[in-house]
């Protein structure tokens, strides 16, 4: 499945911080470089794709099972 997500450079953005697995972050940075986009763009695209394509009830249940 191909999902096209547009990155809107005019949209206001906030600076934030998260805790994430360092090896995952390093892999994401490399991927952003390979795609010639900012890491912020990659994260925003990933979040939009996730939110548009995942079933929230299924995800919620999976997260409950892991805790």
PDB file of N, CA, C, O and CB in Angstrom:
ATOM      1  N   UNK A   1       0.845  -1.176   0.000  1.00  0.00           N
ATOM      2  CA  UNK A   1       0.000   0.000   0.000  1.00  0.00           C
ATOM      3  C   UNK A   1       0.891   1.240   0.000  1.00  0.00           C
ATOM      4  O   UNK A   1       1.814   1.343   0.807  1.00  0.00           O
ATOM      5  CB  UNK A   1      -0.961  -0.002   1.220  1.00  0.00           C
ATOM      6  N   UNK A   2       0.619   2.163  -0.889  1.00  0.00           N
ATOM      7  CA  UNK A   2       1.359   3.418  -0.963  1.00  0.00           C
ATOM      8  C   UNK A   2       0.492   4.515  -0.368  1.00  0.00           C
ATOM      9  O   UNK A   2      -0.659   4.704  -0.761  1.00  0.00           O
ATOM     10  CB  UNK A   2       1.766   3.758  -2.434  1.00  0.00           C
ATOM     11  N   UNK A   3       1.067   5.231   0.584  1.00  0.00           N
ATOM     12  CA  UNK A   3       0.354   6.326   1.233  1.00  0.00           C
ATOM     13  C   UNK A   3       1.115   7.604   0.927  1.00  0.00           C
ATOM     14  O   UNK A   3       2.321   7.686   1.155  1.00  0.00           O
ATOM     15  CB  UNK A   3       0.216   6.097   2.784  1.00  0.00           C
ATOM     16  N   UNK A   4       0.414   8.591   0.413  1.00  0.00           N
ATOM     17  CA  UNK A   4       1.051   9.872   0.118  1.00  0.00           C
ATOM     18  C   UNK A   4       0.623  10.889   1.171  1.00  0.00           C
ATOM     19  O   UNK A   4      -0.562  11.187   1.321  1.00  0.00           O
ATOM     20  CB  UNK A   4       0.684  10.368  -1.318  1.00  0.00           C
ATOM     21  N   UNK A   5       1.588  11.405   1.883  1.00  0.00           N
ATOM     22  CA  UNK A   5       1.350  12.410   2.916  1.00  0.00           C
ATOM     23  C   UNK A   5       2.135  13.650   2.512  1.00  0.00           C
ATOM     24  O   UNK A   5       3.337  13.586   2.254  1.00  0.00           O
ATOM     25  CB  UNK A   5       1.773  11.894   4.353  1.00  0.00           C
ATOM     26  N   UNK A   6       1.447  14.760   2.462  1.00  0.00           N
ATOM     27  CA  UNK A   6       2.131  16.015   2.125  1.00  0.00           C
ATOM     28  C   UNK A   6       2.642  16.680   3.389  1.00  0.00           C
ATOM     29  O   UNK A   6       1.958  16.697   4.411  1.00  0.00           O
ATOM     30  CB  UNK A   6       1.189  16.972   1.358  1.00  0.00           C
ATOM     31  N   UNK A   7       3.829  17.218   3.316  1.00  0.00           N
ATOM     32  CA  UNK A   7       4.406  17.990   4.408  1.00  0.00           C
ATOM     33  C   UNK A   7       4.151  19.452   4.108  1.00  0.00           C
ATOM     34  O   UNK A   7       4.617  19.972   3.095  1.00  0.00           O
ATOM     35  CB  UNK A   7       5.937  17.699   4.585  1.00  0.00           C
ATOM     36  N   UNK A   8       3.417  20.114   4.981  1.00  0.00           N
ATOM     37  CA  UNK A   8       3.060  21.518   4.778  1.00  0.00           C
ATOM     38  C   UNK A   8       4.089  22.408   5.481  1.00  0.00           C
ATOM     39  O   UNK A   8       4.064  22.514   6.707  1.00  0.00           O
ATOM     40  CB  UNK A   8       1.621  21.810   5.309  1.00  0.00           C
ATOM     41  N   UNK A   9       4.999  23.053   4.726  1.00  0.00           N
ATOM     42  CA  UNK A   9       6.046  23.869   5.343  1.00  0.00           C
ATOM     43  C   UNK A   9       5.526  25.156   5.979  1.00  0.00           C
ATOM     44  O   UNK A   9       6.249  25.801   6.737  1.00  0.00           O
ATOM     45  CB  UNK A   9       7.083  24.212   4.318  1.00  0.00           C
ATOM     46  N   UNK A  10       4.295  25.535   5.684  1.00  0.00           N
ATOM     47  CA  UNK A  10       3.739  26.774   6.218  1.00  0.00           C
ATOM     48  C   UNK A  10       3.092  26.547   7.587  1.00  0.00           C
ATOM     49  O   UNK A  10       2.971  27.480   8.381  1.00  0.00           O
ATOM     50  CB  UNK A  10       2.714  27.360   5.241  1.00  0.00           C
ATOM     51  N   UNK A  11       2.685  25.328   7.856  1.00  0.00           N
ATOM     52  CA  UNK A  11       2.009  24.996   9.097  1.00  0.00           C
ATOM     53  C   UNK A  11       2.900  25.290  10.301  1.00  0.00           C
ATOM     54  O   UNK A  11       4.089  24.972  10.299  1.00  0.00           O
ATOM     55  CB  UNK A  11       1.589  23.529   9.094  1.00  0.00           C
ATOM     56  N   UNK A  12       2.305  25.908  11.340  1.00  0.00           N
ATOM     57  CA  UNK A  12       3.058  26.207  12.559  1.00  0.00           C
ATOM     58  C   UNK A  12       3.459  24.900  13.229  1.00  0.00           C
ATOM     59  O   UNK A  12       2.673  23.954  13.286  1.00  0.00           O
ATOM     60  CB  UNK A  12       2.224  27.092  13.532  1.00  0.00           C
ATOM     61  N   UNK A  13       4.672  24.855  13.731  1.00  0.00           N
ATOM     62  CA  UNK A  13       5.176  23.662  14.400  1.00  0.00           C
ATOM     63  C   UNK A  13       5.684  24.013  15.795  1.00  0.00           C
ATOM     64  O   UNK A  13       6.088  25.145  16.057  1.00  0.00           O
ATOM     65  CB  UNK A  13       6.293  23.007  13.570  1.00  0.00           C
ATOM     66  N   UNK A  14       5.656  23.027  16.680  1.00  0.00           N
ATOM     67  CA  UNK A  14       6.143  23.198  18.043  1.00  0.00           C
ATOM     68  C   UNK A  14       7.377  22.344  18.253  1.00  0.00           C
ATOM     69  O   UNK A  14       7.507  21.253  17.696  1.00  0.00           O
ATOM     70  CB  UNK A  14       5.053  22.837  19.069  1.00  0.00           C
ATOM     71  N   UNK A  15       8.274  22.863  19.065  1.00  0.00           N
ATOM     72  CA  UNK A  15       9.424  22.086  19.482  1.00  0.00           C
ATOM     73  C   UNK A  15       8.986  21.236  20.665  1.00  0.00           C
ATOM     74  O   UNK A  15       8.298  21.712  21.567  1.00  0.00           O
ATOM     75  CB  UNK A  15      10.642  23.003  19.847  1.00  0.00           C
ATOM     76  N   UNK A  16       9.395  19.974  20.648  1.00  0.00           N
ATOM     77  CA  UNK A  16       9.011  19.058  21.718  1.00  0.00           C
ATOM     78  C   UNK A  16      10.171  18.120  22.003  1.00  0.00           C
ATOM     79  O   UNK A  16      11.176  18.126  21.292  1.00  0.00           O
ATOM     80  CB  UNK A  16       7.734  18.257  21.343  1.00  0.00           C
ATOM     81  N   UNK A  17      10.027  17.327  23.032  1.00  0.00           N
ATOM     82  CA  UNK A  17      11.044  16.318  23.303  1.00  0.00           C
ATOM     83  C   UNK A  17      10.347  15.005  23.639  1.00  0.00           C
ATOM     84  O   UNK A  17       9.264  14.983  24.224  1.00  0.00           O
ATOM     85  CB  UNK A  17      11.989  16.765  24.464  1.00  0.00           C
ATOM     86  N   UNK A  18      10.998  13.916  23.254  1.00  0.00           N
ATOM     87  CA  UNK A  18      10.465  12.588  23.534  1.00  0.00           C
ATOM     88  C   UNK A  18      11.621  11.692  23.967  1.00  0.00           C
ATOM     89  O   UNK A  18      12.785  11.984  23.693  1.00  0.00           O
ATOM     90  CB  UNK A  18       9.726  11.994  22.288  1.00  0.00           C
ATOM     91  N   UNK A  19      11.287  10.620  24.632  1.00  0.00           N
ATOM     92  CA  UNK A  19      12.293   9.607  24.952  1.00  0.00           C
ATOM     93  C   UNK A  19      12.083   8.466  23.979  1.00  0.00           C
ATOM     94  O   UNK A  19      10.972   7.963  23.818  1.00  0.00           O
ATOM     95  CB  UNK A  19      12.192   9.118  26.451  1.00  0.00           C
ATOM     96  N   UNK A  20      13.182   8.059  23.325  1.00  0.00           N
ATOM     97  CA  UNK A  20      13.094   7.045  22.283  1.00  0.00           C
ATOM     98  C   UNK A  20      14.366   6.204  22.290  1.00  0.00           C
ATOM     99  O   UNK A  20      15.432   6.674  22.688  1.00  0.00           O
ATOM    100  CB  UNK A  20      12.870   7.695  20.894  1.00  0.00           C
ATOM    101  N   UNK A  21      14.243   4.978  21.851  1.00  0.00           N
ATOM    102  CA  UNK A  21      15.380   4.072  21.736  1.00  0.00           C
ATOM    103  C   UNK A  21      16.431   4.726  20.840  1.00  0.00           C
ATOM    104  O   UNK A  21      16.138   5.054  19.691  1.00  0.00           O
ATOM    105  CB  UNK A  21      14.942   2.680  21.168  1.00  0.00           C
ATOM    106  N   UNK A  22      17.654   4.921  21.350  1.00  0.00           N
ATOM    107  CA  UNK A  22      18.698   5.601  20.561  1.00  0.00           C
ATOM    108  C   UNK A  22      18.987   4.930  19.213  1.00  0.00           C
ATOM    109  O   UNK A  22      19.270   5.617  18.232  1.00  0.00           O
ATOM    110  CB  UNK A  22      19.978   5.662  21.364  1.00  0.00           C
ATOM    111  N   UNK A  23      18.917   3.607  19.159  1.00  0.00           N
ATOM    112  CA  UNK A  23      19.206   2.945  17.880  1.00  0.00           C
ATOM    113  C   UNK A  23      18.091   3.203  16.871  1.00  0.00           C
ATOM    114  O   UNK A  23      18.355   3.321  15.674  1.00  0.00           O
ATOM    115  CB  UNK A  23      19.391   1.429  18.086  1.00  0.00           C
ATOM    116  N   UNK A  24      16.849   3.291  17.344  1.00  0.00           N
ATOM    117  CA  UNK A  24      15.726   3.627  16.461  1.00  0.00           C
ATOM    118  C   UNK A  24      15.875   5.056  15.944  1.00  0.00           C
ATOM    119  O   UNK A  24      15.631   5.321  14.767  1.00  0.00           O
ATOM    120  CB  UNK A  24      14.373   3.460  17.204  1.00  0.00           C
ATOM    121  N   UNK A  25      16.273   5.968  16.816  1.00  0.00           N
ATOM    122  CA  UNK A  25      16.459   7.370  16.435  1.00  0.00           C
ATOM    123  C   UNK A  25      17.563   7.494  15.391  1.00  0.00           C
ATOM    124  O   UNK A  25      17.434   8.242  14.422  1.00  0.00           O
ATOM    125  CB  UNK A  25      16.793   8.231  17.671  1.00  0.00           C
ATOM    126  N   UNK A  26      18.652   6.751  15.599  1.00  0.00           N
ATOM    127  CA  UNK A  26      19.767   6.781  14.648  1.00  0.00           C
ATOM    128  C   UNK A  26      19.318   6.261  13.280  1.00  0.00           C
ATOM    129  O   UNK A  26      19.666   6.826  12.243  1.00  0.00           O
ATOM    130  CB  UNK A  26      20.956   5.943  15.177  1.00  0.00           C
ATOM    131  N   UNK A  27      18.542   5.176  13.295  1.00  0.00           N
ATOM    132  CA  UNK A  27      18.026   4.609  12.046  1.00  0.00           C
ATOM    133  C   UNK A  27      17.103   5.603  11.336  1.00  0.00           C
ATOM    134  O   UNK A  27      17.151   5.741  10.114  1.00  0.00           O
ATOM    135  CB  UNK A  27      17.274   3.291  12.324  1.00  0.00           C
ATOM    136  N   UNK A  28      16.268   6.291  12.108  1.00  0.00           N
ATOM    137  CA  UNK A  28      15.358   7.290  11.529  1.00  0.00           C
ATOM    138  C   UNK A  28      16.143   8.446  10.911  1.00  0.00           C
ATOM    139  O   UNK A  28      15.793   8.935   9.837  1.00  0.00           O
ATOM    140  CB  UNK A  28      14.386   7.825  12.605  1.00  0.00           C
ATOM    141  N   UNK A  29      17.200   8.878  11.589  1.00  0.00           N
ATOM    142  CA  UNK A  29      18.020   9.964  11.047  1.00  0.00           C
ATOM    143  C   UNK A  29      18.653   9.561   9.716  1.00  0.00           C
ATOM    144  O   UNK A  29      18.688  10.349   8.772  1.00  0.00           O
ATOM    145  CB  UNK A  29      19.114  10.363  12.052  1.00  0.00           C
ATOM    146  N   UNK A  30      19.153   8.327   9.652  1.00  0.00           N
ATOM    147  CA  UNK A  30      19.751   7.844   8.403  1.00  0.00           C
ATOM    148  C   UNK A  30      18.708   7.786   7.288  1.00  0.00           C
ATOM    149  O   UNK A  30      18.986   8.143   6.143  1.00  0.00           O
ATOM    150  CB  UNK A  30      20.383   6.453   8.612  1.00  0.00           C
ATOM    151  N   UNK A  31      17.519   7.336   7.635  1.00  0.00           N
ATOM    152  CA  UNK A  31      16.447   7.242   6.643  1.00  0.00           C
ATOM    153  C   UNK A  31      16.058   8.630   6.132  1.00  0.00           C
ATOM    154  O   UNK A  31      15.836   8.816   4.935  1.00  0.00           O
ATOM    155  CB  UNK A  31      15.216   6.532   7.244  1.00  0.00           C
ATOM    156  N   UNK A  32      15.979   9.593   7.033  1.00  0.00           N
ATOM    157  CA  UNK A  32      15.649  10.967   6.625  1.00  0.00           C
ATOM    158  C   UNK A  32      16.705  11.506   5.661  1.00  0.00           C
ATOM    159  O   UNK A  32      16.377  12.151   4.666  1.00  0.00           O
ATOM    160  CB  UNK A  32      15.534  11.892   7.863  1.00  0.00           C
ATOM    161  N   UNK A  33      17.960  11.237   5.963  1.00  0.00           N
ATOM    162  CA  UNK A  33      19.043  11.682   5.081  1.00  0.00           C
ATOM    163  C   UNK A  33      18.909  11.029   3.707  1.00  0.00           C
ATOM    164  O   UNK A  33      19.052  11.689   2.677  1.00  0.00           O
ATOM    165  CB  UNK A  33      20.423  11.350   5.700  1.00  0.00           C
ATOM    166  N   UNK A  34      18.630   9.720   3.706  1.00  0.00           N
ATOM    167  CA  UNK A  34      18.469   9.003   2.432  1.00  0.00           C
ATOM    168  C   UNK A  34      17.315   9.565   1.604  1.00  0.00           C
ATOM    169  O   UNK A  34      17.373   9.568   0.375  1.00  0.00           O
ATOM    170  CB  UNK A  34      18.238   7.515   2.692  1.00  0.00           C
ATOM    171  N   UNK A  35      16.280  10.036   2.273  1.00  0.00           N
ATOM    172  CA  UNK A  35      15.103  10.585   1.584  1.00  0.00           C
ATOM    173  C   UNK A  35      15.226  12.086   1.295  1.00  0.00           C
ATOM    174  O   UNK A  35      14.347  12.684   0.674  1.00  0.00           O
ATOM    175  CB  UNK A  35      13.858  10.334   2.417  1.00  0.00           C
ATOM    176  N   UNK A  36      16.331  12.681   1.755  1.00  0.00           N
ATOM    177  CA  UNK A  36      16.584  14.110   1.582  1.00  0.00           C
ATOM    178  C   UNK A  36      15.482  14.959   2.229  1.00  0.00           C
ATOM    179  O   UNK A  36      14.992  15.922   1.638  1.00  0.00           O
ATOM    180  CB  UNK A  36      16.700  14.448   0.092  1.00  0.00           C
ATOM    181  N   UNK A  37      15.103  14.577   3.461  1.00  0.00           N
ATOM    182  CA  UNK A  37      14.133  15.349   4.239  1.00  0.00           C
ATOM    183  C   UNK A  37      14.674  15.540   5.644  1.00  0.00           C
ATOM    184  O   UNK A  37      15.586  14.833   6.072  1.00  0.00           O
ATOM    185  CB  UNK A  37      12.743  14.643   4.274  1.00  0.00           C
ATOM    186  N   UNK A  38      14.105  16.506   6.361  1.00  0.00           N
ATOM    187  CA  UNK A  38      14.467  16.722   7.760  1.00  0.00           C
ATOM    188  C   UNK A  38      13.918  15.577   8.604  1.00  0.00           C
ATOM    189  O   UNK A  38      12.918  14.954   8.246  1.00  0.00           O
ATOM    190  CB  UNK A  38      13.930  18.089   8.271  1.00  0.00           C
ATOM    191  N   UNK A  39      14.572  15.310   9.713  1.00  0.00           N
ATOM    192  CA  UNK A  39      14.078  14.296  10.633  1.00  0.00           C
ATOM    193  C   UNK A  39      12.688  14.674  11.144  1.00  0.00           C
ATOM    194  O   UNK A  39      11.841  13.802  11.337  1.00  0.00           O
ATOM    195  CB  UNK A  39      15.053  14.114  11.808  1.00  0.00           C
ATOM    196  N   UNK A  40      12.454  15.949  11.360  1.00  0.00           N
ATOM    197  CA  UNK A  40      11.128  16.411  11.787  1.00  0.00           C
ATOM    198  C   UNK A  40      10.068  16.045  10.754  1.00  0.00           C
ATOM    199  O   UNK A  40       8.961  15.638  11.108  1.00  0.00           O
ATOM    200  CB  UNK A  40      11.135  17.934  12.020  1.00  0.00           C
ATOM    201  N   UNK A  41      10.408  16.192   9.486  1.00  0.00           N
ATOM    202  CA  UNK A  41       9.466  15.835   8.424  1.00  0.00           C
ATOM    203  C   UNK A  41       9.178  14.335   8.451  1.00  0.00           C
ATOM    204  O   UNK A  41       8.027  13.917   8.323  1.00  0.00           O
ATOM    205  CB  UNK A  41      10.021  16.249   7.044  1.00  0.00           C
ATOM    206  N   UNK A  42      10.224  13.528   8.618  1.00  0.00           N
ATOM    207  CA  UNK A  42      10.040  12.084   8.657  1.00  0.00           C
ATOM    208  C   UNK A  42       9.123  11.691   9.813  1.00  0.00           C
ATOM    209  O   UNK A  42       8.214  10.880   9.635  1.00  0.00           O
ATOM    210  CB  UNK A  42      11.396  11.372   8.784  1.00  0.00           C
ATOM    211  N   UNK A  43       9.353  12.257  10.988  1.00  0.00           N
ATOM    212  CA  UNK A  43       8.528  11.934  12.157  1.00  0.00           C
ATOM    213  C   UNK A  43       7.092  12.379  11.927  1.00  0.00           C
ATOM    214  O   UNK A  43       6.162  11.639  12.247  1.00  0.00           O
ATOM    215  CB  UNK A  43       9.096  12.597  13.430  1.00  0.00           C
ATOM    216  N   UNK A  44       6.896  13.561  11.385  1.00  0.00           N
ATOM    217  CA  UNK A  44       5.546  14.057  11.133  1.00  0.00           C
ATOM    218  C   UNK A  44       4.812  13.169  10.110  1.00  0.00           C
ATOM    219  O   UNK A  44       3.637  12.852  10.293  1.00  0.00           O
ATOM    220  CB  UNK A  44       5.601  15.515  10.632  1.00  0.00           C
ATOM    221  N   UNK A  45       5.494  12.781   9.063  1.00  0.00           N
ATOM    222  CA  UNK A  45       4.893  11.907   8.057  1.00  0.00           C
ATOM    223  C   UNK A  45       4.540  10.555   8.687  1.00  0.00           C
ATOM    224  O   UNK A  45       3.461  10.015   8.446  1.00  0.00           O
ATOM    225  CB  UNK A  45       5.857  11.714   6.851  1.00  0.00           C
ATOM    226  N   UNK A  46       5.450  10.019   9.488  1.00  0.00           N
ATOM    227  CA  UNK A  46       5.198   8.729  10.139  1.00  0.00           C
ATOM    228  C   UNK A  46       3.982   8.813  11.059  1.00  0.00           C
ATOM    229  O   UNK A  46       3.141   7.914  11.061  1.00  0.00           O
ATOM    230  CB  UNK A  46       6.434   8.277  10.937  1.00  0.00           C
ATOM    231  N   UNK A  47       3.888   9.882  11.834  1.00  0.00           N
ATOM    232  CA  UNK A  47       2.748  10.037  12.738  1.00  0.00           C
ATOM    233  C   UNK A  47       1.439  10.186  11.968  1.00  0.00           C
ATOM    234  O   UNK A  47       0.433   9.573  12.324  1.00  0.00           O
ATOM    235  CB  UNK A  47       2.956  11.245  13.650  1.00  0.00           C
ATOM    236  N   UNK A  48       1.451  10.990  10.926  1.00  0.00           N
ATOM    237  CA  UNK A  48       0.230  11.173  10.122  1.00  0.00           C
ATOM    238  C   UNK A  48      -0.190   9.852   9.483  1.00  0.00           C
ATOM    239  O   UNK A  48      -1.373   9.511   9.475  1.00  0.00           O
ATOM    240  CB  UNK A  48       0.451  12.249   9.026  1.00  0.00           C
ATOM    241  N   UNK A  49       0.773   9.114   8.952  1.00  0.00           N
ATOM    242  CA  UNK A  49       0.475   7.828   8.330  1.00  0.00           C
ATOM    243  C   UNK A  49      -0.117   6.878   9.361  1.00  0.00           C
ATOM    244  O   UNK A  49      -1.121   6.216   9.099  1.00  0.00           O
ATOM    245  CB  UNK A  49       1.743   7.219   7.699  1.00  0.00           C
ATOM    246  N   UNK A  50       0.495   6.815  10.512  1.00  0.00           N
ATOM    247  CA  UNK A  50       0.011   5.956  11.600  1.00  0.00           C
ATOM    248  C   UNK A  50      -1.421   6.319  11.973  1.00  0.00           C
ATOM    249  O   UNK A  50      -2.287   5.447  12.047  1.00  0.00           O
ATOM    250  CB  UNK A  50       0.929   6.076  12.835  1.00  0.00           C
ATOM    251  N   UNK A  51      -1.668   7.594  12.206  1.00  0.00           N
ATOM    252  CA  UNK A  51      -2.983   8.038  12.663  1.00  0.00           C
ATOM    253  C   UNK A  51      -4.065   7.840  11.609  1.00  0.00           C
ATOM    254  O   UNK A  51      -5.225   7.610  11.952  1.00  0.00           O
ATOM    255  CB  UNK A  51      -2.925   9.495  13.061  1.00  0.00           C
ATOM    256  N   UNK A  52      -3.708   7.925  10.347  1.00  0.00           N
ATOM    257  CA  UNK A  52      -4.696   7.780   9.281  1.00  0.00           C
ATOM    258  C   UNK A  52      -4.978   6.316   8.927  1.00  0.00           C
ATOM    259  O   UNK A  52      -6.032   6.013   8.369  1.00  0.00           O
ATOM    260  CB  UNK A  52      -4.226   8.519   8.049  1.00  0.00           C
ATOM    261  N   UNK A  53      -4.054   5.409   9.243  1.00  0.00           N
ATOM    262  CA  UNK A  53      -4.186   4.045   8.750  1.00  0.00           C
ATOM    263  C   UNK A  53      -4.365   2.981   9.822  1.00  0.00           C
ATOM    264  O   UNK A  53      -4.673   1.834   9.497  1.00  0.00           O
ATOM    265  CB  UNK A  53      -3.007   3.712   7.952  1.00  0.00           C
ATOM    266  N   UNK A  54      -4.184   3.322  11.062  1.00  0.00           N
ATOM    267  CA  UNK A  54      -4.299   2.323  12.112  1.00  0.00           C
ATOM    268  C   UNK A  54      -5.686   2.349  12.740  1.00  0.00           C
ATOM    269  O   UNK A  54      -6.329   3.396  12.822  1.00  0.00           O
ATOM    270  CB  UNK A  54      -3.233   2.548  13.178  1.00  0.00           C
ATOM    271  N   UNK A  55      -6.127   1.198  13.173  1.00  0.00           N
ATOM    272  CA  UNK A  55      -7.393   1.070  13.880  1.00  0.00           C
ATOM    273  C   UNK A  55      -7.139   1.386  15.362  1.00  0.00           C
ATOM    274  O   UNK A  55      -6.493   0.600  16.056  1.00  0.00           O
ATOM    275  CB  UNK A  55      -8.009  -0.371  13.694  1.00  0.00           C
ATOM    276  N   UNK A  56      -7.638   2.520  15.847  1.00  0.00           N
ATOM    277  CA  UNK A  56      -7.349   2.932  17.226  1.00  0.00           C
ATOM    278  C   UNK A  56      -7.745   1.891  18.278  1.00  0.00           C
ATOM    279  O   UNK A  56      -7.035   1.725  19.270  1.00  0.00           O
ATOM    280  CB  UNK A  56      -8.060   4.225  17.520  1.00  0.00           C
ATOM    281  N   UNK A  57      -8.852   1.196  18.081  1.00  0.00           N
ATOM    282  CA  UNK A  57      -9.279   0.188  19.055  1.00  0.00           C
ATOM    283  C   UNK A  57      -8.296  -0.981  19.107  1.00  0.00           C
ATOM    284  O   UNK A  57      -7.970  -1.484  20.183  1.00  0.00           O
ATOM    285  CB  UNK A  57     -10.687  -0.324  18.712  1.00  0.00           C
ATOM    286  N   UNK A  58      -7.825  -1.409  17.922  1.00  0.00           N
ATOM    287  CA  UNK A  58      -6.867  -2.513  17.879  1.00  0.00           C
ATOM    288  C   UNK A  58      -5.566  -2.120  18.561  1.00  0.00           C
ATOM    289  O   UNK A  58      -5.002  -2.901  19.328  1.00  0.00           O
ATOM    290  CB  UNK A  58      -6.596  -2.941  16.431  1.00  0.00           C
ATOM    291  N   UNK A  59      -5.096  -0.928  18.287  1.00  0.00           N
ATOM    292  CA  UNK A  59      -3.845  -0.444  18.878  1.00  0.00           C
ATOM    293  C   UNK A  59      -3.989  -0.345  20.394  1.00  0.00           C
ATOM    294  O   UNK A  59      -3.096  -0.759  21.134  1.00  0.00           O
ATOM    295  CB  UNK A  59      -3.450   0.932  18.282  1.00  0.00           C
ATOM    296  N   UNK A  60      -5.097   0.195  20.846  1.00  0.00           N
ATOM    297  CA  UNK A  60      -5.335   0.342  22.280  1.00  0.00           C
ATOM    298  C   UNK A  60      -5.295  -1.031  22.959  1.00  0.00           C
ATOM    299  O   UNK A  60      -4.692  -1.187  24.021  1.00  0.00           O
ATOM    300  CB  UNK A  60      -6.697   1.041  22.540  1.00  0.00           C
ATOM    301  N   UNK A  61      -5.932  -2.008  22.349  1.00  0.00           N
ATOM    302  CA  UNK A  61      -5.945  -3.357  22.911  1.00  0.00           C
ATOM    303  C   UNK A  61      -4.542  -3.970  22.928  1.00  0.00           C
ATOM    304  O   UNK A  61      -4.163  -4.629  23.897  1.00  0.00           O
ATOM    305  CB  UNK A  61      -6.898  -4.251  22.113  1.00  0.00           C
ATOM    306  N   UNK A  62      -3.785  -3.756  21.871  1.00  0.00           N
ATOM    307  CA  UNK A  62      -2.411  -4.290  21.816  1.00  0.00           C
ATOM    308  C   UNK A  62      -1.541  -3.653  22.894  1.00  0.00           C
ATOM    309  O   UNK A  62      -0.721  -4.329  23.515  1.00  0.00           O
ATOM    310  CB  UNK A  62      -1.786  -4.048  20.422  1.00  0.00           C
ATOM    311  N   UNK A  63      -1.718  -2.354  23.115  1.00  0.00           N
ATOM    312  CA  UNK A  63      -0.930  -1.672  24.144  1.00  0.00           C
ATOM    313  C   UNK A  63      -1.299  -2.172  25.528  1.00  0.00           C
ATOM    314  O   UNK A  63      -0.424  -2.314  26.383  1.00  0.00           O
ATOM    315  CB  UNK A  63      -1.133  -0.157  24.063  1.00  0.00           C
ATOM    316  N   UNK A  64      -2.569  -2.442  25.767  1.00  0.00           N
ATOM    317  CA  UNK A  64      -3.010  -2.965  27.063  1.00  0.00           C
ATOM    318  C   UNK A  64      -2.382  -4.331  27.319  1.00  0.00           C
ATOM    319  O   UNK A  64      -1.968  -4.627  28.440  1.00  0.00           O
ATOM    320  CB  UNK A  64      -4.553  -3.062  27.118  1.00  0.00           C
ATOM    321  N   UNK A  65      -2.312  -5.168  26.276  1.00  0.00           N
ATOM    322  CA  UNK A  65      -1.744  -6.503  26.415  1.00  0.00           C
ATOM    323  C   UNK A  65      -0.256  -6.470  26.776  1.00  0.00           C
ATOM    324  O   UNK A  65       0.239  -7.386  27.433  1.00  0.00           O
ATOM    325  CB  UNK A  65      -1.942  -7.281  25.131  1.00  0.00           C
ATOM    326  N   UNK A  66       0.450  -5.436  26.358  1.00  0.00           N
ATOM    327  CA  UNK A  66       1.880  -5.340  26.600  1.00  0.00           C
ATOM    328  C   UNK A  66       2.203  -4.868  28.004  1.00  0.00           C
ATOM    329  O   UNK A  66       3.319  -5.078  28.480  1.00  0.00           O
ATOM    330  CB  UNK A  66       2.505  -4.415  25.602  1.00  0.00           C
ATOM    331  N   UNK A  67       1.251  -4.233  28.679  1.00  0.00           N
ATOM    332  CA  UNK A  67       1.523  -3.709  30.019  1.00  0.00           C
ATOM    333  C   UNK A  67       1.143  -4.667  31.106  1.00  0.00           C
ATOM    334  O   UNK A  67       1.314  -4.361  32.286  1.00  0.00           O
ATOM    335  CB  UNK A  67       0.803  -2.425  30.227  1.00  0.00           C
TER     336      UNK A  67
END
